[in-house]
Amino acid sequence: MTTTTEARTRNGRLMLNKVPEVTVWFWVIKILCTTVGESFADWINMKLGVGLVNTAWIFTGVFVVVLAVQLRLKRYVPFPYWLTVVVVSVTGTLYTDILTDQLNVPLWISSAVFSVLLAVVFGVWWLRERTLSIHSVTTLPRESFYWLAVLVTFALGTATGDWTLELTGWSPGASVLLPLGLIAAITLLWKFGANPVLSFWLAYILTRPLGANIGDWLASPKVAQPGEPTGLALGTFTTSLIFLGLILATVVYLTVTRSDVTETYEAAHTAHTTGDRRKERVGLAGFALLAVATTGLLIWAHGQPHTGPAPEEDNTSAVQMAPGEAVKKFPPAKVAALKALASTSLKDARSGDAKGAHTAAQSLRDLWDADQASLEPLDETGWTSIDAQMDKVLGTFGIDHSNPPMPPAQQEKELSALLTDMG
């Protein structure tokens, strides 16, 4: 007999389980959401041109609103639940990007911090509720812990995924294979009898780098520098649109069929036998071996020759072009947005507003990075020329560089050169 777990909260409010059953549909739509978290965050940041911090504030506000709606429901409803997942995927991605791109926090530190934070969330959740199972998300405190854990897993998955790419230099397509292989291994261990709660959360974290790598592969340009990875050149907007459409179609299907509302009482309350506990211990050892093997693979890949960030001095040797020639094939609106930010930074530098100049330069970097997928295929030579001068500008502010900010006069010089290059 199929029954849905329910519980009565302290204020007497009756709630059904607020999380869908973990079927194949759960993982399909979860991966779709994580891909959107990567591509949609990049597109919104590019389209609005307000920088990572302001974009993060916008999505934090949206997250608060959709989460409030989700928390008020008494049972699992596909549309608000998965809308919350989409928004939290974008929000968690932005938080990690701010640490990396705005505050220059190394990815290994971000990964460690989010790992500790997730352990704390799980620890407090367990001490208070004595369960981490998503089959028992039937009270407001449990659902609050659940969404907090989901937010941290997205931030952690972003940090560990980016750190892996930084260590290995793998292409977007090849980078899909590691999280996919790990999820497959975790699935086999779970089938053998590994702890289902641990298996679920490990796979949940890994879907973030998997979805992000898929998004990068689809959005990255086909034409790249020699030796650099290529993608399918769909761009962040098209990739976001495709996956948002797939998410909507899947949610409509789940709403109509209710095929993910299949939780049984037995699934949530089955007693563990001695044999089950033995399998769980073996599964735990399997997870440990998997972690050791993954660490060894990353160490080996890091030691292999691979394409990494170009040395700073190499950027000065880029081809020189006449003023305005490098951006001739780029959309005028995008060039105008870039010039506006460069002009703002130059104006603030000249007026002595160091903080304002630095903030505008960061926004300029964010917009330029977000535009790469759409601009580089239009004119690779022009993009390379502007990118080299852009790197000089960022170097004077100490953005993405290890050196401290340079004197305002040097900042003004490089910003003026950039504006000249852009016509």
N, C-alpha and C positions, 0 to 999 in steps of 0.2 A: 504494500500500500504506500502511495506517495503522499507524504505530508510535508508541510512547510514549517520549519522551526519558528516558534514565536515566543515572546517573553513580555512581561509587564514591567515597565520601568518603575522607578521609585515614585514618580508622580501618578502612577496608575495608567499611563498611556500604553496601549497595546501595540506592539510593533512586530511585523513579520521580518524575516531575514532580509537585510538591505543590500546584499551582494548576490550577483548571479551565480548559478552553479558553474563550476569550472569544467566546461565542455570545450570541444574544439572551437566553438564559436567565440568563447571567451578569449582564447589566445589569438584568434584571427583578428578580432576587433581591437585587442590590446596592441598588437603590432601595428595595425593601421593608425592607431592613436599616437603611438610613439614616433612614427614617421612624420605625422603632422606636427608633432611637438618640435621636431628639428626644422622642417621646411617652412612651416607657417610662422614660427618665431623669426626666422631670417627674413621672410617676405614682409611681415608687418614692420619690422625694424627698418627695412629699406624703404617701404612705401611711405611711412609716416616721417621718416628722417629725423626722429626725435632722440635717437640714441638708445642704448641698451637699458639704462636706468629708468628712463621715462616709460619705455615699452614694458619693463617689468612692473612698474607701478600700475600701468593700465591693466595688465593681466592679473595682477594681484587683486585689484578691485573687482574684476570680472569673476575671479575665482571665489572671492568672498560671497558674491551675490548668488552664483550657481550652487555653491556649497550650502548656503542658507536654505535654498529651495530643496536641495537633496535631503538635508537633515530633517526637514519638516514632514517629509513623506513617511508613511507608516509601513511601506513595503517597497520591494525592488520594482522600479519602473525603468525600462530600458533607456528612454530618451534622456531624462535628467541625469541618470547615473553615468552614461557614457559621455554626455556633454561635460560633466564634471571631470571625467578622466582626460578628455581632450584639453580642457583648459588647464588642468593641473600639469599635464605633460609639457605644455608651452611654458607655464610659470616655472616649473622646476628646471627646465632647460635654461631659461633666462637667468635664474639665480646663479647657476654654475658659470655661465658665460660672463656675468658681472665680475665674479671672483677672478676669473682667468684674464679677461680682456680689460676690465676697468681697474682692478686692484692688483693685477699682475701676480696673483697667488699661483704658485706652481700646481699643476694638475695632481701631482702625487699628494700634496698637502690637502687639496680639496677632497680627493678620494678618501684620505685617512679621516678627515674631519666628518664627512658625511657618513662614513662607516661607523664611527663612534656614535654619532647622533642617532643613526638608525638602531644601533644596539641599545642605546638609552631608551628610545621610544618603545622598542619591543620589551625591554626589561620592566619599564613602568607599566606597560600594558599587561604583561604577565602577572606582575605582583598584585595588580588591582583586580584583574578579571580571571586569572588562572587559566587563560586560553588565548591562543593567537589564531585560532581557526576562523576562516572566513565563513564557515557554516553557522557560526554563532554570533554574527554581527546583528544583534537583536535589541541592543540598547543604545542610547545616545552616547554614553562614554565609549563603548566599544566602537561605534561608527566613527567617533571623533579620532580615536587612536588609529583606526584603519586609514582614514584619509590623511592623517599626519604621516603615517608610514608610507603611503603611496607617494606623497609629495617628496619625501626624502629619498625614496628609491629612484624617482626620476632624476633628481639632482645627482645622486650617487652614480646612476647609470650613465649620465652625461659625462661626469668627471672621469670615471674609469674607462669609458669608451674612447674619449678623446686622448686620455693618457696612453692607452694602448696604441692608438694610431701614431702618437708622438714618439713612442718607443720603437715602433716597428717600421714606420714609413710605408705601411701597406696601402694599396690602392683601395678606393671605396668598394669596388666589387669584391676584391679578395678579403677585405675586412669583415664582410658579411659572414664568412665561413666560421670564424672563431666563436662568436656568440651562438650561431646556429648549431654548431657542433656541441657546445657545452649544454645547450638546452636539450639536445637529443640525448646526451649522456645522462643528464639529470632525469629525463623521462624514463630511460631504461632502469636507472636505480630506483625510481619511484615504483615502476612496475614490479621490480624485484621485491620491494617491501620497505624501501627507505621511508623515513618519516614524511608523511604527506605535507605537513605544515612547512617544514624546512624546505622540502622540494618545491613547494609552491612559491615561496618568497625568493628563493634563489633564481628560479626561472623568471619570476616577475621582474627582478632587477635586470636580468640579462636581455629581456625583451627591449629595454631602452636602447642599449648600443646596437642591437640588431635592427630596430626600426630606424634609428638615426643613420646607420650605415646604408640602409636601403634608400633612405631619402637623399643622402649625399650622392650615391651612385646614380640615381635618376636625375638629380638636378645638375650635377657637375657637367661642364662643357666637354664635348667630344675632342675639340682642339685644345691641346695643352702643351706645356713646355716639353722639350725632349726629355724622356725618362720619367715624366710625371704621369699620374693616373688620369684616365679618361672616364667619362660617364656617358649618359644618354642625352644630356643637354636639354632636358625638359624644363629646367629652370625651377626656382622655388615656388613661384605662383602656380604653374601648371601642375607640379607635383602635389602641392597642397590641395588644389582643386580636385584632382583625381582621387586623392585619399579621403578628403572630406566627403566626396560623393559616394565612395565605397562604404565609408562609415555610416552615412545616412541610409544607404540601401540595406546594410546589415541590421541597423537598428530597427528599421521598418519591418524587416523580416522577423526579427526576434519579437517585436511588439505583437505582430499578427499571430505568429506560431507559438510564442511563449516556450520555445524549445530550450531556452536556457534556465527555465524555472522548473528544475527537475530534482531539486534537493529532497532527499529522503531522511526520515528520522534516523534510520539505521546508519546512514552515511556520516552523520554528525555525532553519533553516540555509540558507535561500535566499540565494544570492550577489547582491549589489547590482550592477546594470549601470549604465552611464553615464546612461542614460535615467532609471533609478530615482533616481539621485543628483540629477539635474536637477529631477525632480518633488519630491523632498524639500526642495530649496532653495526652490522655488516655494511648497510647503506651509508652510515656515517663515515666508516672507514673508506668507502668508495668516494665520498665527497672529498675527503682529505687527500686521497691519491689524485683525484681530478684537479684539486687546487695545486698540488705539487707539480703535476704534469703541465698545467697551464703556465705556472711560473717559469718552469724550465723552457717552455716554448717561447715565451716572451723574452727571456734572457738570450736565448739563441738568436731570435729574430733581431733583437737589438744589436747584437754583435755582427750581423751580416751587413754588407754594403747596401745602403738604401738611400733614396732621395730624401734629404732633409731640408730645413730652411737654408736658403742660400746665405753665404757669408755677407756681412753688411757691406764690405768693400766691393763686392761684385756688383752691387746695385748701381754704382756710380758709372759703370761702363756701358750702360744701356744706350741704345741708339738714340741720337738726338734728332728731333724733328722741328720743323718750323712752327711758330706760335699758332695754336689752333688746329694744326694738322693732325695731331694725335687723337683728337676727339671728334674729328670730322664725321666719322661714321656712327658715332654714338647718338642716342636720342637726345635732342636739345633739352628736354625737361630734366633728364638725369644729370646732364652736364651743368645745367643751371643750379640744381640742388647742391651739387658738389662745390661749385664756385661760391655759392652763398655761404656755406659753412667755412670755406677757406677764407673768404672775405671777413667774416665775423671774427675768426681767430686772429687774422692779421690786424683788424681794427682794435681788438682787445689787447693784443701784444703791444701795439703802438701807444695805447693809452695807459699802459702799466697795469692792466687787469690780468695778472698772470693766471689766476684761477679760471677766469672766463675764457682766455685764450686756450688753456689746456683742455677745458671741457668741450669747446668747439672743435678742437683738433681730434679729440676722442670720437665725437659724433661724426666727423669727417671720415675717420678710419672705419667706423662701423658701417657707414653708408657705402664706402668704397668696397669693403669686403663683401657686403650684401649684394652689390651690383656686379661682382666679378662674373657670376654664372651667366649673366645676360650680356655683359659688355665684351668680355674677352673673345667670344666666338665671332663678334662683329669685326674686330680688327685686333688681332693678336699683337702686332707690332706696336700699334698705338697704345694698347692697354699696358704692355710691358714698359713703354716709355713713361707713361703717367705713373705707373706703379713704382718705378724707380725713384721718381721725384717725390712721390707720396711717402716713400720710406725715409727719404732724407728729412722731410717735414716732421714725421713721427719721431725720428731720432733726436731732433732738437728739443722735443718735449719729453724724451725718455719713455715714450709710449712704445711697448713691444720691444724695447731695447734695454740693455743692462746699464747703460750710462745715465747719469743724472741729467736733468734738464739743462740746456745750454742757455747762454745769455739771450735776452729778448732780441738783440740785433741779429743774431744768427737765425732765430725763429722767423723774424720778419723777412730776412733774405730768402730763405727756402720757401716760405709761403708766397712771396712775390713771384719767385721762379715758377712755382706750381700754377699760379693764376695766369702767368704768361703762357705756359705750356697749354693751358686749357682755353686760351684765346680770350 
